[in-house]
Amino acid sequence: MPLAGSYDRLVVALSVVIAVAACYAALDLAGRVAAGKGWSFATWLTCGSLGMGVGIWSMHFTGMLAFSLPVPVSYYWPTVVLSYAVAVVAAALALYVISRKQMSSARAVGSGVVMGCGIAALHYLCMMAMQMAADFRFDFLLVALSAVLAIVFSYSALRLAFYFRDAKEEVAWRKLGSACVMATAICAMHYTGMAAATFMSSGTEPDLSHSVTVSSLGTTGIITVTLLVLGFAILSSIVDRRFHAQALELALTQTKVELARVGRATSLGELAASIAHEINQPIGAVANSASACLRWLAMQPPNLEEARMAAARTVREATRAGEVITRIRALLKNEPPKVERVDLNEVIREVLTLAGNEIEKGRIAVKTALAADAPVVLGDRVQLQQVILNLITNAIAAMALVEIRPRELSIDTAAGGGTLRVSVQDTGVGLGHEDVEQLFRPFFTTKRGGMGMGLSISRSIIEAHRGRLWAASRSGRGAVFQFSLPIADGAA
Amino acid sequence: MSEPEPLVIVIDDDAPTRETLSSLIRSVGLRVELFGSAQEFLKSDRPDAPACLVLDIRLRGIGGLDLQGRLAAANIRIPIIFITGHGDIQMSVRAMKAGAIEFLTKPFRDQDLLDAIYVGLEKDRERRQREAEVAILRERFESLTPGERKVLHLVVSGRLNKQIAAEIGTSEATVKVHRSQLMKKMGAASMADLVRMSETMESSPRTNRSS
């Protein structure tokens, strides 16, 4: 005669909680396993599968403990251990599949089937471990349904986990939501499996060797340990992710700083001729003024007034040479950015001087319309200089091949609405019809031997200054690059 | 006729460099005129004196090499010394091919610049002399009658009096009269002298005397 079983609602509820926690842990761990390489990958995969195995197994076992029969039930522990082993293998398979770079449909379906069968096996192994004065019969339709549910659940769990594994947020609501969906599927599978069995009193005493009974204290223990294991898994995953993110951010910042410096060096390299000019100009004046001074002194009688003026000029020009070198050194140095008040008009004039030789060589006419009230922005002078230098060298390069129209470089500054807008226009080859935004992507270049970092670096500099940098074509007559920066408070 | 005082013209957009060059050039007793741009220089009056140009390659607006081209196109043959903060080979070749006296890269020795200036002024003096000579010859040539000019062309191309007479349809005696007239008017002492004069006139294009 069939035995009427009943469920302990509290334990059922706890089994659901375990399922949710296990699913959440699985989604979270997937990201860590995927981010790991070598040892870290192996460690996360092993620990992750052991932890997730506990979760899956415990959910089923707790679900069974929630079911009480009017006869005493004990469990044959070797089968129980085997069921746990199956859970670990299924978890390992799941984590491995999720952590791969890509998931093809074939792989997802295949792994879903294997994992689903594993979970179904786990479930029925747990049931087989039951030792009691009763037999069970299965409703094969429901058994089949539970197996299908297990497969469907596994498949969708793999898909969801793959989808969420790289989510940045530490406690993502979407992740929690999908954990709940997955948990519902697991519970449905489990309780369908339970419903598939009809327990019949057999009257024979079971063989209780290697069997354990699970008291309510034991049930509490299993649930507590499981939740602790899953909590620990989630916690360590969060810690590891944050640590990882920090390390990555640090590396990125360092790379950016280094790239910016290389970018400046590259721009300066392009301007080597101009820079040589800029330095040789005052040095030449020093040498010649000193000679002139000697000549005035050597006259009979010496012309002291002229000699004095020549000597004074020598000093002035030597100072000027020093200033030029300081300016260039600042561009090449690896100094931390410092925020100061910067007059962009002055920066533009300086850069134009630096680029003067290239401008002359390229036979380019320069037109400047600089805002008269010279608004001041807050920022790093060297970095802003680099942006303008980059825009100007790009403009010069864009005009190098243009023969049919005058080569004109126009630089305007205009203040308004609390921002200062700088525009650099050329009459060069223009930007074409492609996506203008791609210009700002790293390693995009049209220059022979160019690194393609200039605009990308320039944009990050301007954005770090809370501004915007954008580009537009001038209907086949060149390009215009503009950026805007907030004007410093208290500026004129 | 005393030679007007030579003049050095400096065109550089960098004021301290201009002053330095001015001081250096004045220290050897030469006259200097300074310009900050090629445009300013082009607007100024051309001096009537042997001159040379000290020109920065890199100038705002019209560059040094461009100015060289423009002067050549306008047939203004003033010797040019280029100075530059950074010259590449391409630039110097271009400048020298176009007839520059010297191409100096800063920092240069003052003596190198002064030497180049002396060379330039000497060249310009010679040119002015030659041009003055040509101008005189042209003036004399203008004073010839059409008949005499015809005879002159034929004489310097080596024809005999008889041949000339046949060619222009006149008597040999008339040719002889023309010939002695034109020798006197041109101030030629001999046939060889006359041939040289004719060559000088032909080789020198008409130039702006005031350059």
Chai-1 contact restraints between the chains, C-beta under 6 A:
chainA,res_idxA,chainB,res_idxB,connection_type,confidence,min_distance_angstrom,max_distance_angstrom,comment,restraint_id
A,A273,B,H86,contact,1.0,0.0,6.0,A-B,restraint_1
A,A276,B,H86,contact,1.0,0.0,6.0,A-B,restraint_2
A,H277,B,G85,contact,1.0,0.0,6.0,A-B,restraint_3
A,H277,B,H86,contact,1.0,0.0,6.0,A-B,restraint_4
A,N280,B,G85,contact,1.0,0.0,6.0,A-B,restraint_5
A,N280,B,K106,contact,1.0,0.0,6.0,A-B,restraint_6
A,Q281,B,D14,contact,1.0,0.0,6.0,A-B,restraint_7
A,Q281,B,G85,contact,1.0,0.0,6.0,A-B,restraint_8
A,I283,B,P107,contact,1.0,0.0,6.0,A-B,restraint_9
A,G284,B,K106,contact,1.0,0.0,6.0,A-B,restraint_10
A,G284,B,P107,contact,1.0,0.0,6.0,A-B,restraint_11
A,A285,B,P16,contact,1.0,0.0,6.0,A-B,restraint_12
A,A285,B,T17,contact,1.0,0.0,6.0,A-B,restraint_13
A,A285,B,T20,contact,1.0,0.0,6.0,A-B,restraint_14
A,A287,B,P107,contact,1.0,0.0,6.0,A-B,restraint_15
A,N288,B,T20,contact,1.0,0.0,6.0,A-B,restraint_16
A,N288,B,L24,contact,1.0,0.0,6.0,A-B,restraint_17
A,N288,B,D110,contact,1.0,0.0,6.0,A-B,restraint_18
A,S289,B,T20,contact,1.0,0.0,6.0,A-B,restraint_19
A,S291,B,D110,contact,1.0,0.0,6.0,A-B,restraint_20
A,A292,B,S23,contact,1.0,0.0,6.0,A-B,restraint_21
A,A292,B,L24,contact,1.0,0.0,6.0,A-B,restraint_22
A,A292,B,S27,contact,1.0,0.0,6.0,A-B,restraint_23
A,R295,B,S27,contact,1.0,0.0,6.0,A-B,restraint_24
A,W296,B,S27,contact,1.0,0.0,6.0,A-B,restraint_25
A,A310,B,S23,contact,1.0,0.0,6.0,A-B,restraint_26
A,R313,B,T20,contact,1.0,0.0,6.0,A-B,restraint_27
A,E317,B,P16,contact,1.0,0.0,6.0,A-B,restraint_28
A,N357,B,R58,contact,1.0,0.0,6.0,A-B,restraint_29
A,E360,B,R58,contact,1.0,0.0,6.0,A-B,restraint_30
A,E360,B,G63,contact,1.0,0.0,6.0,A-B,restraint_31
